[in-house]
Amino acid sequence: MISTDDSTGDRPRRTSLAVAFGGASVALWFCCPFWMLIWLVVLPLGLTGLVRGVIEYRAASRQDTSRTQPLIGLSLSTVGTGAAVAYMIFVVMHPDLPVQG
C-alpha cells in the first residue's frame, strides 16, 4: 500500500495555472474554426493566464525555483491574447463583413 504522506519531498511537479490558461487559449484558436465566438472565450483565458503567469513568475523568483513554467505560460497567454486582440481589430476595421451587418 502506498502512503499518501510523502515525507521525502519527491512530489510530482504540478503544471502551473498560467500554462493551463495559456495552452487553452492557444488550443481554442487552432481547434475551433468559429473565431467570432471563440475570441469571447479566448480573451479572458489569455488575460487570466497573463496575470497568473506574472504572479507565478514573481513567486518563483522569490523562492529561487525554476521560472520555466511561468515563462511558458506567459508566452502562450501572450499568443492567445494577441490573436484575440488582432481578430477584434480586424473585425472592427472591416465594417463590410456580414457578421457586423
Protein Blocks (a to p, Z undefined) as FASTA:
>chain_A
ZZfbdfkopacddddfklmmmmmmmmmmmmpmblmlmmmmmmmmmmmmmmmmmmmmmmmm
mnopafklmmmmmmmmmmmmmmmmmmmmmmmmmmmbfklZZ
